[in-house]
Amino acid sequence: MKLYTFTPSPNARKVTAVVAHLRLKDIETELVRLHKGEHRQPDYLAINPMGKVPALRDGELTLWESNAICQYLAEHAGDRSFYPADPKKRADIARWLFWEAGSWGPVIDVFTHENVRKPMLGMGSADTARLADAQERFAPLARVLDTQLAGRKFLLGNDVTLADFIVGGAATYVDRGRIPFDGYPNIAAWWTRLNAVEAWGRTMPGPELP
């Protein structure tokens, strides 16, 4: 397999964390430097026509969309604690993958873009109007997540699963992105537990561009 990635990307971090947690071997990685425009080059667009990271090649299969890649790798690894075989649990995991992609991720990305990506790439100052709008849209989503985590260590229960890595991946830059987890005690406790998962903690991107 070959993974095309960019370490500061929260979506790429999801995949990197899954690879580390499942101890997957024989995965070659190729860095796609977004700040140098490598994602817009024809050779990369032939792999991912969306011009984003990550992307994965496994023989004749080429995958893009981080959640699909993570799901494929989890299935490939066969770890049934992280990605249970039970169809009801898989449907529950899928629910959180879709929720992250359609609701949680786009709102969280505003905080990441304005407070992390812009200063990292020299794209100017944060847009306070966009951040205020994101703050309003964040609150009902955070309440949903906080309620789900009440009485649970992780999203599906006492064991970390793919759902936690996906939902957590979007929020990679909680501190630098000033993502407002304050006021949501169950989310805060879950975030602490997630960061204690060895593979998750060691795949946190550093402050420098690669």
TORTI-234281 format. One line per 5 residues: their letters; for each residue x, y, z of N, C-alpha, C, O. Coordinates in Angstrom, 3 decimals. Atoms other than C-alpha are relative to their C-alpha. Example, Ala and Ser with C-alpha at 12.3 -4.5 7.8 and 13.67 -1.06 7.14 Angstrom:
// residues 2
AS) 0.890:-1.190:0.000:12.300:-4.500:7.800:0.900:1.200:0.000:1.936:1.181:0.665 ~ -0.820:-1.190:-0.060:13.670:-1.060:7.140:-0.770:1.090:0.730:-0.261:2.198:0.899
// end
This chain:
// residues 210
MKLYT) 0.841:-1.199:0.000:0.000:0.000:0.000:0.877:1.251:0.000:2.016:1.231:0.468 ~ -0.698:-1.275:-0.018:1.025:3.604:-0.513:-0.963:1.077:0.462:-2.056:1.230:-0.082 ~ 0.817:-1.060:-0.577:-0.329:6.487:1.542:0.596:1.352:-0.366:1.772:1.618:-0.117 ~ -0.389:-1.370:0.341:-0.171:10.051:0.242:-0.537:0.901:1.106:-1.739:0.913:1.369 ~ 0.403:-0.689:-1.221:-0.231:12.388:3.212:0.711:1.334:0.158:1.654:1.648:-0.568
FTPSP) -0.618:-1.277:-0.381:0.628:15.765:4.708:-0.218:0.117:1.506:-1.343:0.335:1.955 ~ 0.127:0.209:-1.440:1.336:15.531:8.422:-0.800:1.066:0.755:-1.455:0.707:1.733 ~ 0.810:-0.950:-0.767:-0.269:18.832:9.565:-1.503:-0.118:-0.215:-2.278:0.463:0.545 ~ 1.414:0.087:0.330:-3.612:17.889:8.003:-0.764:-0.861:1.009:-0.372:-2.004:1.249 ~ 0.802:0.824:-0.898:-6.261:16.721:10.509:-0.559:-1.247:-0.676:-0.626:-2.307:-0.054
NARKV) 0.521:1.173:0.698:-7.742:14.414:7.875:1.087:-1.043:-0.227:0.835:-2.241:-0.097 ~ -1.115:0.930:0.150:-4.351:12.883:7.164:0.377:-0.603:1.346:0.763:-1.770:1.416 ~ -0.334:0.497:-1.333:-3.749:12.568:10.913:-0.914:-1.166:0.394:-0.460:-2.118:1.029 ~ 0.909:1.129:-0.279:-6.862:10.344:11.213:0.602:-1.305:-0.501:0.673:-2.296:0.225 ~ -0.513:1.215:0.627:-5.311:7.846:8.815:1.300:-0.433:0.660:1.492:-1.618:0.932
TAVVA) -1.268:0.314:-0.642:-1.855:8.041:10.374:-0.222:-0.647:1.362:0.472:-1.595:1.730 ~ 0.297:0.552:-1.317:-3.349:7.363:13.798:-0.570:-1.408:-0.102:-0.226:-2.275:0.701 ~ 0.552:1.345:0.206:-5.337:4.377:12.512:1.120:-0.979:-0.349:1.182:-2.080:0.197 ~ -1.135:0.848:0.380:-2.204:2.954:10.877:0.845:-0.346:1.226:1.237:-1.498:1.409 ~ -0.822:0.226:-1.189:-0.260:3.385:14.131:-0.715:-0.884:1.016:-0.107:-1.782:1.598
HLRLK) 0.751:0.760:-1.000:-3.012:1.994:16.359:-0.133:-1.466:-0.376:-0.067:-2.344:0.485 ~ 0.181:1.373:0.471:-3.511:-1.107:14.231:1.321:-0.671:-0.356:1.351:-1.834:-0.759 ~ -1.346:0.515:0.255:0.255:-1.540:13.776:0.110:-0.596:-1.413:0.656:-1.681:-1.613 ~ -0.039:0.463:1.376:-0.128:-1.856:10.031:1.407:0.183:-0.577:2.028:1.233:-0.413 ~ -1.341:-0.017:0.575:3.094:-2.667:8.221:-0.100:0.104:-1.521:-1.180:0.037:-2.108
DIETE) -0.096:-0.005:1.464:4.258:-2.392:4.631:-0.863:1.078:-0.647:-1.423:0.875:-1.724 ~ 0.676:-1.143:0.603:2.619:0.980:4.051:1.052:1.067:-0.289:1.636:1.650:0.624 ~ -0.937:-1.035:0.421:4.832:3.319:2.073:-0.722:1.343:0.062:-1.890:1.437:-0.315 ~ 0.618:-1.323:-0.049:4.176:7.014:2.654:0.730:0.964:-0.923:1.952:0.923:-1.067 ~ -0.557:-1.062:0.842:4.681:9.897:0.279:-0.589:1.324:0.457:-1.808:1.484:0.527
LVRLH) 0.419:-1.308:-0.475:4.537:13.464:1.517:-0.469:0.856:-1.171:0.238:1.007:-2.167 ~ 0.544:-0.934:0.992:2.340:15.804:-0.517:-0.015:1.369:0.663:-0.872:1.634:1.507 ~ -0.176:-1.288:-0.667:3.424:19.327:0.452:-1.025:1.002:-0.526:-0.864:1.584:-1.599 ~ 1.077:-0.892:0.439:0.269:21.402:0.274:0.493:1.430:-0.143:0.066:2.150:-1.046 ~ -0.481:-1.379:0.039:2.145:24.629:0.984:0.880:0.266:-1.215:1.190:1.418:-1.518
KGEHR) -0.773:-0.157:1.232:4.199:23.998:-2.157:-0.829:-0.317:-1.236:-0.309:-0.359:-2.351 ~ 0.902:0.221:1.126:1.185:23.240:-4.313:0.086:-1.374:-0.633:-0.401:-1.571:-1.746 ~ -0.167:1.325:0.603:2.053:19.580:-4.856:-1.329:-0.729:-0.205:-1.425:-1.626:-1.042 ~ 1.318:0.633:0.141:-1.612:18.604:-4.441:-0.734:0.456:-1.251:-1.752:-0.128:-1.622 ~ 0.639:-0.514:1.214:-2.475:20.614:-7.558:0.729:-0.437:-1.272:0.356:-0.035:-2.374
QPDYL) -0.755:0.459:1.160:0.032:18.909:-9.838:-0.742:-1.140:-0.704:-1.420:-1.930:-0.047 ~ 0.751:1.015:0.752:-1.342:16.661:-12.612:0.221:-1.423:0.483:-0.716:-2.221:0.488 ~ -0.250:1.376:-0.426:0.361:13.522:-11.290:-0.765:-0.333:1.282:-1.212:-1.466:1.466 ~ 0.765:0.285:-1.207:-1.320:13.900:-7.910:-1.497:0.061:-0.270:-2.252:-0.731:0.295 ~ 1.424:-0.079:0.336:-4.683:14.947:-9.354:-0.483:-1.269:-0.696:-1.672:-1.586:-0.660
AINPM) 0.366:1.286:0.595:-4.614:11.669:-11.275:-0.291:-1.039:1.078:-1.000:-2.015:0.834 ~ 0.245:0.894:-1.134:-4.594:9.951:-7.866:-1.221:0.452:0.781:-2.092:-0.354:1.107 ~ 1.148:-0.567:-0.703:-7.024:12.267:-6.082:-0.478:1.237:-0.755:0.111:2.309:-0.616 ~ 0.471:-1.132:0.805:-9.022:14.504:-8.429:-0.525:1.154:0.833:-0.729:2.249:0.310 ~ 0.421:-1.079:-0.879:-10.196:16.505:-5.402:1.174:0.882:0.409:0.974:1.976:0.937
GKVPA) -1.172:-0.787:-0.350:-6.632:17.706:-4.882:0.177:0.169:1.493:0.621:1.221:1.953 ~ -0.126:-0.060:-1.457:-6.676:16.904:-1.167:0.779:-1.205:0.499:1.037:-2.145:-0.254 ~ -0.605:1.151:-0.656:-4.919:14.581:1.262:-0.952:-0.451:1.110:-1.717:0.341:1.659 ~ -0.888:1.039:0.497:-4.912:11.796:2.186:-0.589:-0.713:-1.202:-1.728:-0.473:-1.602 ~ 0.448:0.950:1.008:-5.129:9.240:-0.593:0.773:-1.290:0.230:1.867:-1.277:0.794
LRDGE) -0.606:1.313:-0.222:-4.322:5.532:-0.577:-0.071:-0.815:-1.276:-1.091:-0.839:-1.964 ~ -0.016:0.964:1.100:-3.272:3.084:-3.256:0.318:-1.383:0.556:1.292:-1.569:1.285 ~ -0.238:1.390:-0.378:-3.548:-0.643:-2.678:-0.256:-0.847:-1.241:-1.395:-1.213:-1.528 ~ 0.151:0.715:1.255:-2.890:-2.513:-5.903:-0.805:0.830:-0.986:-0.440:1.964:-1.296 ~ 0.823:-0.701:0.975:-5.616:-1.548:-8.358:-0.988:0.964:0.656:-1.665:1.730:-0.031
LTLWE) 0.934:-0.876:-0.720:-7.617:0.251:-5.664:0.661:1.326:0.344:1.740:1.353:0.937 ~ -0.422:-1.327:-0.428:-7.176:3.993:-5.260:-1.152:0.619:0.781:-2.270:0.723:0.276 ~ 1.023:-0.575:-0.869:-9.073:5.595:-2.382:0.373:1.410:0.387:1.532:1.693:0.689 ~ -0.133:-1.289:-0.670:-9.555:9.189:-1.333:-1.229:0.172:0.857:-2.172:-0.612:0.760 ~ 0.921:-0.224:-1.118:-11.704:10.606:1.484:0.516:-0.763:1.220:0.524:-1.994:1.253
SNAIC) -0.689:0.565:-1.160:-10.074:10.041:4.852:-0.827:-1.039:0.745:-0.284:-2.041:1.208 ~ 0.816:0.949:-0.749:-13.032:8.279:6.470:-0.096:-1.341:-0.714:-0.087:-2.391:-0.072 ~ 0.023:1.241:0.776:-13.243:5.729:3.656:1.325:-0.739:0.127:1.348:-1.965:0.235 ~ -1.323:0.613:-0.142:-9.496:5.119:3.913:0.134:-0.653:1.374:0.610:-1.782:1.487 ~ -0.087:0.551:-1.354:-9.692:4.624:7.675:-0.838:-1.266:0.132:-0.399:-2.248:0.730
QYLAE) 0.884:1.166:-0.063:-12.611:2.218:7.315:0.630:-1.187:-0.740:0.586:-2.318:-0.254 ~ -0.645:1.064:0.781:-10.762:0.223:4.642:1.172:-0.605:0.774:1.324:-1.825:0.823 ~ -1.153:0.494:-0.745:-7.615:-0.022:6.762:-0.425:-0.797:1.229:0.192:-1.809:1.558 ~ 0.491:0.725:-1.170:-9.578:-1.093:9.835:-0.535:-1.374:-0.399:-0.305:-2.363:0.297 ~ 0.494:1.293:0.507:-11.314:-3.814:7.816:1.174:-0.892:-0.386:1.173:-2.090:-0.101
HAGDR) -1.178:0.744:0.441:-7.971:-4.865:6.346:0.745:-0.601:1.199:1.234:-1.729:1.131 ~ -0.743:0.463:-1.177:-6.402:-5.173:9.810:-0.733:-1.109:0.740:-0.100:-1.972:1.347 ~ 0.773:1.039:-0.675:-9.220:-7.305:11.179:-0.039:0.113:1.505:-0.303:-0.877:2.187 ~ 0.067:-0.209:-1.454:-9.067:-5.788:14.684:-1.460:0.236:0.377:-2.007:1.307:0.116 ~ 1.425:-0.088:-0.255:-12.581:-6.464:15.930:-0.360:0.733:1.291:-1.541:0.873:1.609
SFYPA) 0.313:-0.908:-1.113:-12.271:-4.363:19.068:-0.080:1.435:-0.512:-0.928:2.210:-0.070 ~ -0.041:-1.354:0.557:-11.432:-1.227:17.074:-1.080:0.201:-1.061:-1.641:1.288:-1.195 ~ 1.018:-0.058:1.048:-13.810:-2.031:14.215:-0.821:-1.288:0.080:-0.565:-2.232:-0.668 ~ 0.737:1.243:-0.264:-16.352:-4.608:15.462:-0.704:-0.540:-1.233:-1.091:0.211:-2.128 ~ 0.673:0.647:1.119:-17.889:-7.122:13.082:-1.516:0.058:0.120:-2.220:-0.058:-0.883
DPKKR) 1.438:-0.037:-0.217:-21.352:-6.850:14.633:-0.635:1.105:-0.859:-0.207:2.257:-0.779 ~ 0.564:-1.004:0.916:-23.563:-5.068:12.038:-0.612:1.200:0.700:-0.593:2.303:0.154 ~ 0.570:-1.139:-0.717:-25.293:-2.920:14.664:1.100:0.954:0.457:0.935:2.172:0.393 ~ -1.105:-0.860:-0.431:-21.972:-1.657:16.009:0.640:0.693:-1.193:1.061:1.847:-1.101 ~ -0.556:-0.635:1.202:-20.707:-1.034:12.506:-0.898:1.132:-0.492:-0.417:2.172:-0.945
ADIAR) 0.922:-1.071:0.385:-23.838:0.950:11.725:0.157:1.193:0.926:0.068:2.338:0.483 ~ -0.209:-1.085:-0.961:-23.241:2.973:14.893:1.271:0.772:-0.331:1.290:2.002:-0.286 ~ -1.244:-0.654:0.411:-19.662:3.665:13.818:-0.228:0.820:-1.265:0.229:1.958:-1.366 ~ 0.261:-0.712:1.254:-20.866:4.609:10.328:-0.773:1.281:0.260:-0.532:2.299:-0.387 ~ 0.764:-1.204:-0.346:-23.334:7.045:11.884:0.932:1.141:0.390:0.755:2.276:-0.053
WLFWE) -0.922:-1.048:-0.449:-20.485:8.927:13.557:0.953:0.435:-1.104:1.372:1.592:-1.133 ~ -0.831:-0.394:1.141:-18.348:8.839:10.393:-0.756:0.982:-0.895:-0.186:1.972:-1.354 ~ 0.788:-0.907:0.835:-21.175:10.453:8.416:-0.244:1.332:0.709:-0.211:2.393:0.087 ~ 0.230:-1.216:-0.790:-21.893:12.930:11.218:1.239:0.883:-0.020:1.144:2.102:-0.163 ~ -1.246:-0.771:0.035:-18.257:13.963:11.306:0.188:0.665:-1.353:0.543:1.842:-1.429
AGSWG) -0.224:-0.543:1.342:-18.084:14.416:7.538:-0.999:1.081:-0.364:-0.645:2.061:-1.020 ~ 1.033:-0.924:0.436:-21.374:16.252:7.162:-0.285:1.153:0.934:-0.770:2.196:0.495 ~ 0.380:-1.027:-0.981:-21.747:18.266:10.371:1.171:0.490:0.839:1.518:1.670:0.800 ~ -1.058:-0.358:-0.951:-18.918:18.217:12.911:1.245:0.526:-0.698:1.735:1.606:-0.369 ~ -1.242:-0.369:0.658:-15.921:18.355:10.596:-0.019:1.373:-0.656:0.912:2.152:-0.448
PVIDV) 0.013:-1.315:0.648:-16.983:21.372:8.502:-0.005:1.178:0.974:0.580:2.223:0.687 ~ 0.004:-1.085:-0.996:-17.647:23.472:11.618:1.358:0.093:0.688:1.909:1.183:0.845 ~ -1.305:0.005:-0.651:-14.448:22.408:13.366:1.071:0.572:-0.930:2.002:1.239:-0.479 ~ -1.025:-0.459:0.952:-12.490:23.176:10.196:0.085:1.516:-0.059:1.135:2.054:-0.409 ~ -0.075:-1.468:-0.030:-13.403:26.862:10.497:0.999:0.444:1.064:1.832:1.314:0.810
FTHEN) -0.951:-0.339:-1.064:-11.534:27.048:13.821:1.424:-0.355:-0.413:2.359:0.411:-0.179 ~ -1.322:0.438:0.440:-8.636:25.083:12.351:0.547:0.932:-1.074:1.712:1.329:-1.027 ~ -0.468:-0.839:1.106:-8.458:27.199:9.212:0.384:1.392:0.480:1.455:1.900:0.148 ~ -0.232:-1.390:-0.406:-8.725:30.595:10.882:1.126:0.131:1.027:1.891:1.094:0.985 ~ -0.942:-0.136:-1.119:-6.551:29.904:13.944:1.290:-0.793:-0.158:2.264:-0.540:0.551
VRKPM) -1.204:0.824:0.174:-4.041:27.325:12.685:0.540:0.099:-1.424:1.701:0.450:-1.633 ~ -0.485:0.068:1.377:-3.869:27.044:8.905:0.438:1.363:-0.515:1.475:1.473:-1.168 ~ -0.364:-1.334:0.487:-3.838:30.773:8.186:1.365:0.462:0.537:2.220:0.850:-0.260 ~ -1.327:-0.413:-0.463:-0.913:31.619:10.499:1.111:-0.946:-0.456:2.234:-0.505:-0.704 ~ -1.024:0.956:0.410:0.918:28.417:9.521:0.460:0.260:-1.425:1.641:0.120:-1.741
LGMGS) -0.312:-0.184:1.414:0.745:29.242:5.821:0.118:1.469:-0.401:0.261:1.776:-1.585 ~ -0.124:-1.417:0.303:0.928:33.034:6.091:-1.143:0.523:-0.837:-0.931:1.272:-1.791 ~ 1.182:-0.344:0.798:-2.629:33.504:4.815:-0.770:1.181:0.584:-1.920:1.411:0.208 ~ 0.676:-1.168:-0.553:-3.467:36.592:6.853:-0.633:-0.273:1.350:-0.444:-1.342:1.931 ~ 0.568:0.081:-1.340:-5.415:37.204:10.037:-1.324:-0.758:-0.008:-1.948:-0.944:-1.052
ADTAR) 1.237:0.763:-0.149:-8.383:35.256:11.359:-1.210:0.873:-0.318:-1.225:2.066:-0.017 ~ 1.256:-0.671:0.329:-11.843:36.200:10.110:-0.933:-0.143:1.201:-1.481:-1.218:1.444 ~ 0.789:0.072:-1.237:-13.738:37.057:13.284:-1.468:-0.307:-0.272:-2.125:-0.946:0.550 ~ 1.399:0.281:0.334:-17.127:36.910:11.548:-0.205:-1.489:-0.244:-1.191:-2.068:0.212 ~ 0.099:1.444:0.245:-16.505:33.364:10.344:0.115:-0.774:1.306:-0.593:-1.761:1.507
LADAQ) -0.175:0.683:-1.283:-15.335:32.344:13.815:-1.253:0.140:0.862:-1.645:-0.812:1.537 ~ 1.227:-0.196:-0.775:-18.440:33.843:15.438:-1.123:-0.902:-0.514:-1.880:-1.474:0.270 ~ 1.007:0.875:0.588:-20.666:31.948:13.021:0.274:-1.463:0.352:-0.647:-2.220:0.659 ~ -0.367:1.375:-0.353:-18.749:28.725:13.677:-0.308:-0.293:1.464:-0.730:-1.399:1.803 ~ 0.295:0.166:-1.421:-19.140:29.258:17.430:-1.481:-0.328:0.198:-1.826:-1.197:0.998
ERFAP) 1.441:0.253:-0.116:-22.926:29.369:17.020:-0.361:-1.385:-0.517:-1.166:-2.085:0.096 ~ 0.310:1.306:0.575:-23.008:26.276:14.803:0.613:-1.140:0.797:0.124:-2.270:0.763 ~ -0.686:1.009:-0.801:-20.625:24.434:17.126:-0.841:-0.437:1.201:-0.867:-1.621:1.536 ~ 0.673:0.286:-1.269:-22.816:24.641:20.237:-0.985:-1.167:-0.073:-0.895:-2.066:0.764 ~ 0.924:1.139:0.030:-25.663:22.298:19.178:0.681:-1.329:-0.318:0.253:-2.377:0.166
LARVL) -0.742:1.219:0.304:-23.191:19.787:17.752:0.737:-0.503:1.230:0.766:-1.704:1.501 ~ -0.711:0.382:-1.219:-21.146:19.831:20.945:-0.953:-0.602:1.025:-0.589:-1.528:1.750 ~ 0.981:0.568:-0.930:-24.299:19.188:22.959:-0.346:-1.439:-0.381:-0.499:-2.296:0.489 ~ 0.267:1.367:0.459:-25.034:16.121:20.822:1.134:-0.932:0.427:0.892:-2.012:0.965 ~ -1.156:0.822:-0.337:-21.512:14.796:21.342:0.132:-0.169:1.509:0.411:-1.268:1.988
DTQLA) -0.115:0.061:-1.453:-21.460:15.633:25.044:-1.042:-0.955:0.596:-0.746:-1.702:1.528 ~ 1.056:0.902:-0.459:-24.765:13.806:25.560:0.349:-1.457:-0.314:0.140:-2.343:0.515 ~ -0.380:1.357:0.372:-23.508:10.752:23.678:1.059:-0.560:0.942:1.052:-1.752:1.249 ~ -1.124:0.446:-0.824:-20.426:10.594:25.899:-0.345:-0.107:1.482:0.482:-0.566:2.270 ~ 0.398:0.097:-1.406:-22.359:10.801:29.178:-0.027:-1.466:0.425:-0.738:-2.275:-0.171
GRKFL) -0.036:1.368:-0.500:-21.582:7.627:31.125:0.802:-0.956:-0.854:0.789:-2.163:-0.615 ~ -0.830:0.841:0.864:-19.246:6.358:28.406:1.431:0.526:0.003:1.657:1.731:0.113 ~ -1.389:-0.419:0.145:-15.471:6.397:28.144:0.279:0.466:-1.430:1.032:1.413:-1.659 ~ -0.182:-0.325:1.408:-15.639:6.493:24.350:-1.366:0.011:-0.680:-2.383:-0.244:-0.035 ~ 1.274:-0.234:0.672:-18.305:7.024:21.728:-0.946:-1.198:0.027:-2.160:-1.032:0.136
LGNDV) 0.850:1.187:0.017:-19.540:3.428:21.637:-0.036:-0.733:1.331:-0.759:-1.720:1.467 ~ -0.017:0.695:-1.285:-18.807:2.453:25.224:1.343:0.141:0.693:1.895:1.239:0.765 ~ -1.232:-0.051:-0.787:-15.704:1.541:27.212:1.265:-0.190:-0.829:2.370:-0.012:-0.316 ~ -1.163:0.259:0.848:-13.423:0.733:24.264:0.090:1.022:-1.122:-0.917:1.412:-1.714 ~ -0.215:-0.920:1.107:-11.905:3.097:21.758:-0.269:-0.728:-1.315:0.116:-1.885:-1.483
TLADF) 0.279:0.576:1.315:-13.116:2.478:18.203:0.345:1.011:-1.082:0.766:2.136:-0.814 ~ -0.241:-0.874:1.146:-12.727:3.917:14.745:-0.799:1.296:0.098:-0.337:2.343:-0.356 ~ 0.834:-1.199:-0.129:-15.547:6.354:15.557:0.722:1.098:0.776:0.628:2.272:0.419 ~ -0.707:-0.989:-0.814:-13.401:8.070:18.203:1.133:0.656:-0.785:1.348:1.864:-0.686 ~ -1.106:-0.555:0.776:-10.446:8.479:15.867:-0.515:0.956:-1.077:0.126:1.966:-1.366
IVGGA) 0.538:-0.858:1.050:-12.654:9.976:13.147:-0.510:1.314:0.576:-0.154:2.388:0.091 ~ 0.544:-1.218:-0.608:-14.543:12.424:15.366:1.119:0.815:0.651:1.123:2.043:0.568 ~ -1.130:-0.694:-0.607:-11.360:13.258:17.263:0.937:0.608:-1.018:1.524:1.662:-0.774 ~ -0.931:-0.490:1.013:-9.345:13.700:14.088:-0.326:1.399:-0.465:0.568:2.223:-0.655 ~ 0.401:-1.338:0.430:-11.356:16.708:13.007:0.457:1.056:0.992:0.801:2.176:0.612
ATYVD) -0.330:-0.943:-1.076:-10.568:18.339:16.353:1.461:-0.091:0.431:1.797:0.250:1.565 ~ -1.418:0.169:-0.331:-6.824:17.624:16.220:0.585:1.230:0.689:1.321:1.097:1.667 ~ -0.611:-1.225:-0.521:-5.944:21.274:16.932:-0.919:0.686:1.019:-1.269:1.855:0.857 ~ 0.892:-0.578:-1.008:-8.136:21.812:19.994:0.597:1.260:0.619:-0.076:2.287:0.707 ~ -0.620:-1.133:-0.697:-5.679:24.134:21.733:0.357:1.123:-0.971:-0.083:2.258:-0.787
RGRIP) -0.426:-1.038:0.946:-4.118:25.999:18.803:-1.171:0.556:-0.800:-1.170:1.725:-1.187 ~ 1.164:-0.441:0.754:-7.451:26.152:17.006:-1.038:0.700:0.852:-2.023:1.232:0.340 ~ 0.941:-0.611:-0.951:-9.200:27.457:20.123:-1.421:-0.536:-0.226:-2.397:0.213:-0.268 ~ 1.292:0.669:0.135:-11.982:24.930:19.621:-0.645:-0.033:1.385:-0.035:-0.530:2.332 ~ 0.556:-0.265:-1.340:-14.393:25.677:22.481:-0.595:-1.224:0.699:-1.813:-1.353:0.827
FDGYP) 0.452:1.162:-0.757:-14.555:22.395:24.385:-0.413:0.360:1.427:-1.099:-0.422:2.085 ~ 0.370:-0.427:-1.359:-14.930:24.354:27.657:-1.522:0.027:0.127:-2.222:0.489:-0.775 ~ 1.439:0.021:-0.224:-18.384:23.869:29.117:-0.646:-1.308:-0.401:-1.851:-1.490:-0.227 ~ 0.499:1.319:0.395:-18.733:20.331:27.785:0.862:-1.057:0.705:1.804:-1.586:0.115 ~ -0.887:0.842:-0.818:-17.306:18.132:30.555:0.200:-1.406:-0.545:1.280:-1.979:-0.394
NIAAW) -0.157:1.354:0.528:-17.968:14.811:28.853:0.936:-0.018:-1.205:1.709:-0.960:-1.382 ~ -0.929:-0.105:1.126:-16.174:15.938:25.695:1.419:0.194:0.519:2.352:-0.441:0.027 ~ -1.334:-0.260:-0.540:-13.254:17.257:27.737:0.613:-1.272:0.584:1.795:-1.545:0.377 ~ -0.507:1.239:-0.598:-12.942:13.963:29.652:0.343:-1.017:-1.089:1.359:-1.708:-1.004 ~ -0.275:0.895:1.129:-13.179:11.966:26.410:1.279:0.395:-0.714:2.075:-0.469:-1.083
WTRLN) -1.197:-0.474:0.691:-10.497:14.118:24.807:1.256:-0.377:0.774:2.264:-0.758:0.179 ~ -1.137:0.407:-0.829:-8.160:13.440:27.730:0.261:-1.493:-0.150:1.410:-1.913:-0.289 ~ -0.173:1.447:0.155:-8.786:9.697:27.453:0.535:-0.349:-1.386:1.389:-1.224:-1.527 ~ -0.457:0.281:1.362:-8.301:9.755:23.685:1.485:0.313:-0.144:2.221:-0.446:-0.775 ~ -1.416:-0.367:0.084:-4.960:11.534:24.031:0.902:-0.934:0.786:2.117:-0.939:0.587
AVEAW) -0.777:0.992:-0.738:-3.868:8.813:26.452:0.188:-1.289:-0.802:1.002:-2.136:-0.432 ~ -0.199:1.143:0.899:-4.230:6.228:23.654:1.323:0.210:-0.729:1.495:1.210:-1.426 ~ -1.383:-0.215:0.418:-0.597:5.724:22.662:0.123:0.417:-1.457:0.816:1.388:-1.760 ~ -0.120:-0.316:1.425:-1.011:5.743:18.874:-0.583:1.356:-0.328:-0.091:2.058:-1.211 ~ 0.617:-1.297:0.236:-3.267:8.765:19.027:0.921:1.127:0.461:1.138:2.095:-0.268
GRTMP) -0.849:-1.054:-0.545:-0.967:10.820:21.221:1.252:0.238:-0.822:1.663:1.384:-1.005 ~ -1.281:-0.177:0.704:2.175:10.175:19.200:-0.152:0.417:-1.453:0.846:0.682:-2.123 ~ 0.198:-0.471:1.380:0.601:11.127:15.869:-0.486:1.443:-0.063:-0.870:1.924:-1.130 ~ 0.374:-1.416:-0.007:-0.246:14.673:16.941:1.002:0.799:-0.828:2.202:0.724:-0.562 ~ -0.951:-0.772:0.823:1.253:17.007:14.295:0.748:1.034:0.823:0.214:1.586:1.785
GPELP) -0.789:-1.032:-0.640:4.028:19.327:15.370:-0.323:1.378:-0.560:-1.137:1.504:-1.474 ~ 0.316:-1.367:0.422:4.024:23.103:14.933:0.655:0.423:-1.313:0.290:1.452:-1.883 ~ -0.758:-0.408:1.188:6.395:23.153:11.950:-0.526:-0.684:-1.247:-1.039:-1.801:-1.180 ~ 0.343:0.605:1.281:5.654:22.533:8.281:1.067:-1.005:-0.393:2.252:-0.767:-0.160 ~ -1.003:1.004:0.397:7.328:19.403:6.897:0.751:0.435:-1.258:1.629:-0.286:-1.733
// end
